[in-house]
Amino acid sequence: MATSGTTNYILTAREVITYALRKINLVPLNQDPPAAEAEAARIELNVLLKSWQKYPGVWRLTEGSATPVANTAAISLSSLNPYRVIDCRYRNTSSLDLPMEELNRQEYYDLPSKSSTGVPTTWYFDPQRGSNTLYIWPVLSSVTTETIQMTYQRRFEDVGDLAEHVDIAQEHLDVVGHCLASRLADSYGRKGAHIDRIIARSQMYEQEMLDADRPEHVQFLPERRYYG
């Protein structure tokens, strides 16, 4: 038999929730979860996804840009709503990108004059509960087509409806299913050897996801020689 020829398999929120509830034997194989249980699981699924935002994820890296304002250090990133900014480049009027150096909060606020003008060479990202702001230094005295290009880690999209697809990579479907099952088992007071296996698998799959979903790097260590 021929293969499908497709590689875009994904699950809706309802399918992930059904998968998780079946893992802990709360929904029979031939039935869907009742509306109240499905809605409670949708809330738990959203909380689970938001808890993963703090972890670096290569597949969530996104490219974006922001337009600076003349003589202004602060640039609102509300339209992008990044969780974390990874790096920034100043793109001049000739569309050339110049790398910028990141400052931490202390380094930025220690700058003697934050209104100094020139070509922006540094940036500081200030994530707040209600707003996300990028600060650049020096600031531009005038702006025509200049932009700040950035790589940022986007937030997980909310699951607002059970018919929506879950904002997760294909290779992480098993992870989200088992981790949700583990959480729901706790909510419903499910116990026993079977539940212990689900919890152990969820922890193993989550760690495998974290180990795999990060940039590859090579580390060089100095050779140690011991002389007797």
C-alpha positions as CSV (number, residue, x, y, z in Angstrom):
1,M,0.0,0.0,0.0
2,A,1.3,3.5,-0.8
3,T,2.1,5.9,1.9
4,S,0.0,9.0,2.5
5,G,2.5,11.5,1.1
6,T,1.7,14.0,3.8
7,T,3.6,15.1,6.9
8,N,1.3,17.7,8.5
9,Y,-0.4,15.6,11.1
10,I,-1.5,17.7,14.1
11,L,-4.1,17.3,16.8
12,T,-6.9,19.7,17.9
13,A,-7.3,20.6,21.6
14,R,-10.2,18.2,21.9
15,E,-8.1,15.4,20.5
16,V,-5.2,16.1,22.8
17,I,-7.6,16.2,25.8
18,T,-9.3,13.0,24.8
19,Y,-5.9,11.4,24.3
20,A,-4.8,12.5,27.8
21,L,-8.1,11.4,29.5
22,R,-8.0,8.0,27.9
23,K,-4.4,7.5,29.1
24,I,-5.7,7.7,32.7
25,N,-8.8,5.6,31.9
26,L,-11.3,8.4,32.4
27,V,-12.8,8.3,28.9
28,P,-13.7,5.0,27.1
29,L,-12.2,4.4,23.7
30,N,-15.5,4.8,21.9
31,Q,-16.6,8.0,23.7
32,D,-15.6,11.7,23.8
33,P,-15.2,13.5,27.2
34,P,-18.2,15.3,28.6
35,A,-18.3,19.1,28.1
36,A,-17.5,20.0,31.7
37,E,-14.5,17.7,31.8
38,A,-13.3,18.9,28.4
39,E,-13.5,22.5,29.5
40,A,-11.6,21.8,32.7
41,A,-8.9,20.0,30.7
42,R,-8.7,22.9,28.3
43,I,-7.8,25.2,31.2
44,E,-5.2,22.7,32.4
45,L,-3.8,22.5,28.8
46,N,-3.4,26.3,28.6
47,V,-1.6,26.4,32.0
48,L,0.7,23.6,30.8
49,L,1.7,25.4,27.6
50,K,2.3,28.7,29.4
51,S,4.6,26.9,31.9
52,W,6.8,25.8,28.9
53,Q,7.3,29.4,27.8
54,K,10.3,29.8,30.1
55,Y,12.2,27.1,28.3
56,P,14.2,27.9,25.2
57,G,12.8,26.4,22.1
58,V,14.3,26.5,18.6
59,W,11.0,26.0,16.9
60,R,9.5,29.0,18.6
61,L,12.3,31.4,17.4
62,T,10.7,34.1,15.2
63,E,12.0,37.0,13.2
64,G,10.4,40.4,13.5
65,S,11.1,44.1,13.2
66,A,10.3,47.3,15.0
67,T,10.4,50.9,13.8
68,P,12.3,53.3,16.1
69,V,11.1,56.9,16.7
70,A,13.4,59.8,16.4
71,N,15.0,60.9,19.7
72,T,13.2,58.1,21.5
73,A,14.8,55.2,23.2
74,A,11.7,53.1,23.9
75,I,10.1,51.0,21.2
76,S,6.8,49.2,22.0
77,L,6.8,45.5,21.1
78,S,3.1,45.1,21.9
79,S,2.3,43.9,18.4
80,L,4.9,41.2,18.6
81,N,4.4,40.3,22.3
82,P,7.7,38.4,22.6
83,Y,8.5,36.3,25.6
84,R,12.2,36.8,25.2
85,V,14.3,38.8,22.7
86,I,17.3,36.8,21.6
87,D,19.3,39.3,19.5
88,C,18.8,42.6,17.6
89,R,20.3,44.1,14.5
90,Y,20.1,47.7,13.4
91,R,19.1,47.9,9.7
92,N,20.2,51.2,8.1
93,T,18.7,53.0,5.1
94,S,20.9,50.8,2.8
95,S,19.2,47.7,4.3
96,L,22.5,46.6,5.9
97,D,22.2,44.9,9.2
98,L,24.6,45.8,12.0
99,P,24.7,43.5,15.1
100,M,23.8,45.2,18.4
101,E,25.0,44.3,21.9
102,E,22.5,43.3,24.6
103,L,22.5,45.2,27.9
104,N,21.0,44.0,31.1
105,R,18.7,46.2,33.2
106,Q,21.5,47.5,35.4
107,E,23.8,48.3,32.4
108,Y,21.0,50.2,30.6
109,Y,19.9,52.3,33.6
110,D,23.6,53.0,34.4
111,L,24.0,54.8,31.1
112,P,24.8,58.5,31.9
113,S,22.7,59.9,29.0
114,K,20.0,57.7,27.5
115,S,19.1,60.4,25.0
116,S,22.5,60.5,23.3
117,T,22.1,60.3,19.5
118,G,23.9,58.2,17.0
119,V,23.8,54.8,15.4
120,P,22.1,52.3,17.8
121,T,24.7,49.8,19.0
122,T,23.0,48.4,22.2
123,W,19.6,47.2,23.3
124,Y,17.7,46.2,26.4
125,F,14.4,44.3,26.5
126,D,12.1,45.1,29.4
127,P,9.3,42.5,29.7
128,Q,6.4,43.6,31.9
129,R,3.0,42.0,32.6
130,G,1.1,44.5,30.6
131,S,3.7,45.7,28.1
132,N,6.9,44.7,26.3
133,T,9.4,47.5,25.5
134,L,12.7,47.5,23.7
135,Y,15.2,50.2,24.6
136,I,18.0,51.2,22.2
137,W,21.1,53.3,22.7
138,P,22.2,55.6,21.3
139,V,18.9,56.9,19.8
140,L,18.4,58.1,16.3
141,S,18.0,61.8,15.7
142,S,15.9,61.2,12.7
143,V,14.2,58.1,11.2
144,T,13.3,57.4,7.5
145,T,13.5,53.7,6.7
146,E,15.7,52.4,9.6
147,T,14.4,49.4,11.6
148,I,15.5,47.2,14.4
149,Q,15.5,43.6,13.2
150,M,15.2,41.0,16.0
151,T,15.1,37.3,16.7
152,Y,12.7,36.6,19.6
153,Q,11.0,33.7,21.3
154,R,7.3,33.9,20.7
155,R,4.7,33.0,23.3
156,F,2.5,29.9,23.0
157,E,-0.8,30.7,21.5
158,D,-3.9,30.3,23.8
159,V,-6.2,27.4,23.3
160,G,-9.5,29.3,23.1
161,D,-11.6,26.6,21.6
162,L,-11.5,22.8,21.6
163,A,-11.7,22.8,17.8
164,E,-8.4,24.7,17.5
165,H,-5.1,23.0,16.8
166,V,-2.7,23.0,19.8
167,D,0.3,25.4,19.2
168,I,2.9,22.6,19.5
169,A,5.4,21.0,17.1
170,Q,4.4,17.6,15.8
171,E,7.3,15.9,17.5
172,H,5.9,17.1,20.9
173,L,2.4,15.7,20.6
174,D,3.3,12.7,22.8
175,V,4.9,15.1,25.3
176,V,1.9,17.4,25.7
177,G,-0.5,14.4,25.8
178,H,1.4,12.6,28.6
179,C,2.1,15.8,30.5
180,L,-1.6,16.7,30.4
181,A,-2.5,13.2,31.4
182,S,-0.2,13.5,34.4
183,R,-1.8,16.8,35.5
184,L,-5.3,15.5,35.0
185,A,-4.5,12.4,37.0
186,D,-3.6,14.6,39.9
187,S,-6.7,16.7,39.5
188,Y,-9.0,13.6,39.5
189,G,-7.0,11.8,42.3
190,R,-6.0,8.9,40.1
191,K,-3.4,6.6,41.7
192,G,-1.8,3.3,41.1
193,A,1.0,1.7,39.1
194,H,-0.5,2.7,35.8
195,I,-0.6,6.4,36.8
196,D,3.0,6.2,38.1
197,R,4.0,5.0,34.6
198,I,2.2,7.9,33.0
199,I,3.9,10.4,35.3
200,A,7.3,8.8,34.7
201,R,6.8,8.9,30.9
202,S,5.7,12.5,31.0
203,Q,8.8,13.5,32.9
204,M,11.0,11.5,30.5
205,Y,9.3,12.9,27.4
206,E,9.5,16.4,28.7
207,Q,13.2,16.2,29.4
208,E,13.8,14.7,26.0
209,M,11.9,17.6,24.5
210,L,14.0,20.1,26.4
211,D,17.3,18.3,25.5
212,A,16.4,18.2,21.8
213,D,14.8,21.6,21.3
214,R,17.8,23.8,21.7
215,P,20.6,25.2,19.5
216,E,23.4,22.8,18.8
217,H,26.8,24.0,20.1
218,V,30.3,22.8,20.3
219,Q,32.3,23.2,23.6
220,F,36.0,23.1,23.7
221,L,37.7,22.3,27.0
222,P,41.4,22.6,27.8
223,E,43.2,19.4,28.1
224,R,44.3,18.4,31.7
225,R,47.7,16.9,32.2
226,Y,48.9,15.4,35.4
227,Y,52.5,15.0,36.2
228,G,53.7,12.6,38.9
